Amino acid sequence: MKKDIEKLIYFLPIPVFLITLCIGSYHIPIAKVIDLMLYKISGYTFFHSVIDTNSLNVLLEIRLPRVILSMLVGASLSVSGTSFQAVLKNPIVEPYTLGLSSGAAFGAALALSFLNIPVQISAFIFAIMGVAICYMAAMKDGDTSVVSLVLSGVVISALFTALLSILQIMIDPLKLQGLVYWIMGSLHTSSWEKVASVLPYMVIGFLLTYVFRWKLNILALGGRDSVILGVNPKKYKMLYILAATLLAAAAVSVSGIISLVGLMIPRVLRILFGPDNRKLIPLSFCLGASYLAIVDCFSRNLFSFEIPIGIFTTILGAPYFIILIRRSKAGVWQ
């Protein structure tokens, strides 16, 4: 049964990708979607669909970059959450609860508004700053508790939210509406340029996490056992934290704050498949990509107007977060 579910999750991004490309105010049948992409690549079609300019432009210039970006952002946040939960041995941490998302959003907004540096670099710097302050504030006698991390994350998020508010007061009023909408978490400005701008950072983060994912299992044994097995815990903890921060910061730089994806997806997979990170990392990639593509499809099609995707992920993730908090009080973390 678990093997079948595992295969389904690995296969899921393909149908999700094709179906979400079909759905929109301008409907394109799935056979035509395939033919349009084949025609663009090779000049040939498989289902012999009529190739028209409108369908080609809607698919290739509007819908395709948005779906690809939504899948990249979902995969990045999910893999980032899986890494943080494994490294910090805490099932409640993720980019949003650690203050990383708010820090990255502030850095990105600062670059967009005032600084003449790449948005991704600025987002990464402030994301690292947020995680470092949160982790140091929560640490006591070399250990961190669930409550300390959550409270520290709340404080750091509040701090960066306040700084974002100052930016909103200082920014050009013509840019303010776009910035506010972006902070809520949105993919409505997706483009091929944005895909290209974050892809290198995401690829580096994915590769670092995937190649060394087996060492996450050793780190979970504790510092002394890790050293015995030949793994330097401080070195690899720093590597995973940097890779996870790079993934989350890149995602936030193009989508704004999309919360609780990195909490829900890793937790569901850990319940289904256990704590083996060799499986969890690639499964998180596939399920996170599929999940956010589906949620984004709802956000742009459920009403006549578009609702920021960050609102949907918060509505879906908040009840789950509350359940986790209640289970922690009962002492039944798994």
SULVENWO-V198526 format. One record per backbone hydrogen bond with DSSP energy under -0.5 kcal/mol. NH is the residue of the N-H (numbers start at 0). CO is the residue of the C=O. E is the energy in kcal/mol with one decimal. If there is no record, write none. Layout:
BEGIN
((NH | CO | E) (NH | CO | E))
END
This chain:
BEGIN
((4 | 0 | -2.1) (5 | 1 | -2.6) (6 | 2 | -2.3) (7 | 3 | -2.2) (8 | 4 | -2.2) (9 | 5 | -2.1) (10 | 6 | -1.9) (11 | 7 | -1.8) (12 | 8 | -0.6) (13 | 10 | -1.4) (14 | 10 | -0.7) (15 | 11 | -2.1) (16 | 12 | -2.3) (17 | 13 | -2.1) (18 | 14 | -2.8) (19 | 15 | -2.5) (20 | 16 | -1.1) (21 | 17 | -0.8) (21 | 18 | -0.8) (22 | 18 | -1.2) (26 | 24 | -0.7) (27 | 21 | -1.7) (32 | 28 | -2.1) (33 | 29 | -2.2) (34 | 30 | -2.1) (35 | 31 | -2.9) (36 | 32 | -1.9) (37 | 33 | -2.4) (38 | 34 | -2.8) (39 | 35 | -2.0) (40 | 36 | -1.9) (41 | 37 | -3.4) (42 | 37 | -0.9) (42 | 38 | -1.0) (43 | 37 | -0.7) (50 | 48 | -0.5) (51 | 49 | -0.8) (55 | 51 | -2.1) (56 | 52 | -2.6) (57 | 53 | -2.7) (58 | 54 | -2.4) (59 | 55 | -2.4) (60 | 56 | -2.3) (61 | 56 | -0.7) (61 | 57 | -0.9) (62 | 57 | -2.9) (63 | 58 | -3.1) (65 | 61 | -1.0) (66 | 62 | -2.6) (67 | 63 | -2.5) (68 | 64 | -2.3) (69 | 65 | -2.6) (70 | 66 | -2.1) (71 | 67 | -2.3) (72 | 68 | -2.7) (73 | 69 | -2.4) (74 | 70 | -2.4) (75 | 71 | -2.4) (76 | 72 | -2.6) (77 | 73 | -2.0) (78 | 74 | -2.6) (79 | 75 | -2.4) (80 | 76 | -2.3) (81 | 77 | -2.3) (82 | 78 | -2.3) (83 | 79 | -2.5) (84 | 80 | -2.5) (85 | 81 | -1.8) (86 | 82 | -2.9) (87 | 83 | -2.6) (89 | 84 | -1.4) (92 | 89 | -1.1) (97 | 93 | -1.9) (98 | 95 | -1.2) (99 | 94 | -1.2) (100 | 94 | -1.9) (102 | 98 | -2.0) (103 | 99 | -3.0) (104 | 100 | -2.5) (105 | 101 | -2.3) (106 | 102 | -2.4) (107 | 103 | -2.8) (108 | 104 | -2.7) (109 | 105 | -2.4) (110 | 106 | -2.0) (111 | 107 | -2.6) (112 | 108 | -1.9) (113 | 109 | -2.9) (114 | 109 | -2.3) (116 | 114 | -0.6) (121 | 117 | -2.0) (122 | 118 | -2.7) (123 | 119 | -2.3) (124 | 120 | -2.3) (125 | 121 | -2.0) (126 | 122 | -1.9) (127 | 123 | -2.6) (128 | 124 | -1.9) (129 | 125 | -2.2) (130 | 126 | -2.4) (131 | 127 | -2.7) (132 | 128 | -2.4) (133 | 129 | -2.3) (134 | 130 | -2.8) (135 | 131 | -2.5) (136 | 132 | -2.4) (137 | 133 | -1.6) (138 | 134 | -1.2) (139 | 142 | -3.1) (142 | 139 | -1.3) (144 | 137 | -0.6) (148 | 144 | -2.2) (149 | 145 | -2.4) (150 | 146 | -2.7) (151 | 147 | -2.6) (152 | 148 | -2.7) (153 | 149 | -2.3) (154 | 150 | -2.2) (155 | 151 | -2.8) (156 | 152 | -2.6) (157 | 153 | -2.3) (158 | 154 | -2.3) (159 | 155 | -2.5) (160 | 156 | -2.2) (161 | 157 | -2.1) (162 | 158 | -2.0) (163 | 159 | -2.3) (164 | 160 | -2.0) (165 | 161 | -1.8) (166 | 162 | -1.9) (167 | 163 | -2.1) (168 | 164 | -1.5) (169 | 165 | -1.8) (170 | 166 | -2.1) (174 | 171 | -1.9) (175 | 171 | -1.1) (176 | 172 | -0.7) (178 | 174 | -2.0) (179 | 175 | -2.7) (180 | 176 | -2.2) (181 | 177 | -2.0) (182 | 178 | -2.4) (183 | 179 | -1.3) (184 | 181 | -1.7) (185 | 254 | -2.2) (189 | 186 | -1.6) (194 | 190 | -1.9) (195 | 191 | -2.5) (196 | 192 | -1.9) (197 | 193 | -1.6) (198 | 194 | -1.8) (199 | 195 | -0.7) (201 | 197 | -2.4) (202 | 198 | -2.8) (203 | 199 | -2.1) (204 | 200 | -2.2) (205 | 201 | -3.0) (206 | 202 | -2.8) (207 | 203 | -2.4) (208 | 204 | -2.0) (209 | 205 | -3.0) (210 | 206 | -2.8) (211 | 207 | -1.4) (212 | 209 | -1.2) (214 | 211 | -1.2) (215 | 212 | -1.1) (216 | 212 | -0.6) (216 | 213 | -0.7) (217 | 213 | -0.8) (218 | 214 | -2.4) (219 | 215 | -1.5) (220 | 217 | -1.5) (221 | 218 | -1.5) (225 | 221 | -2.1) (226 | 222 | -1.9) (227 | 223 | -2.0) (228 | 224 | -1.8) (229 | 226 | -1.6) (230 | 225 | -2.9) (231 | 229 | -0.5) (232 | 230 | -0.9) (235 | 231 | -2.3) (236 | 232 | -2.3) (237 | 233 | -2.0) (238 | 234 | -1.9) (239 | 235 | -2.5) (240 | 236 | -2.4) (241 | 237 | -2.4) (242 | 238 | -2.4) (243 | 239 | -2.8) (244 | 240 | -2.3) (245 | 241 | -2.4) (246 | 242 | -2.1) (247 | 243 | -2.3) (248 | 244 | -2.9) (249 | 245 | -2.1) (250 | 246 | -2.0) (251 | 247 | -2.7) (252 | 248 | -2.0) (253 | 249 | -0.8) (253 | 250 | -0.9) (254 | 250 | -1.5) (255 | 251 | -2.4) (256 | 182 | -1.0) (257 | 255 | -0.8) (258 | 256 | -0.6) (263 | 259 | -2.1) (264 | 260 | -1.7) (266 | 262 | -1.2) (267 | 263 | -2.5) (268 | 264 | -2.2) (269 | 265 | -2.4) (270 | 266 | -2.0) (271 | 267 | -1.9) (272 | 268 | -3.1) (273 | 269 | -1.8) (276 | 274 | -0.8) (278 | 275 | -1.2) (279 | 275 | -2.0) (280 | 276 | -1.9) (282 | 278 | -2.1) (283 | 279 | -2.6) (284 | 280 | -1.9) (285 | 281 | -2.0) (286 | 282 | -2.8) (287 | 283 | -2.4) (288 | 284 | -1.9) (289 | 285 | -2.0) (290 | 286 | -2.8) (291 | 287 | -2.2) (292 | 288 | -1.7) (293 | 289 | -2.1) (294 | 290 | -2.4) (295 | 291 | -2.7) (296 | 292 | -1.7) (297 | 293 | -1.9) (298 | 294 | -2.4) (299 | 295 | -1.6) (300 | 296 | -0.8) (300 | 297 | -0.6) (301 | 297 | -2.7) (306 | 298 | -2.1) (309 | 184 | -2.1) (310 | 307 | -1.3) (311 | 307 | -0.9) (312 | 308 | -2.3) (313 | 309 | -1.6) (314 | 310 | -2.2) (315 | 311 | -2.4) (316 | 312 | -2.2) (317 | 313 | -2.6) (318 | 314 | -0.6) (319 | 315 | -0.6) (320 | 316 | -2.4) (321 | 317 | -2.3) (322 | 318 | -2.1) (323 | 319 | -2.1) (324 | 320 | -2.2) (325 | 321 | -2.4) (326 | 322 | -2.2) (327 | 323 | -2.0) (328 | 324 | -1.6) (329 | 325 | -1.3) (330 | 327 | -0.8) (331 | 326 | -2.1))
END
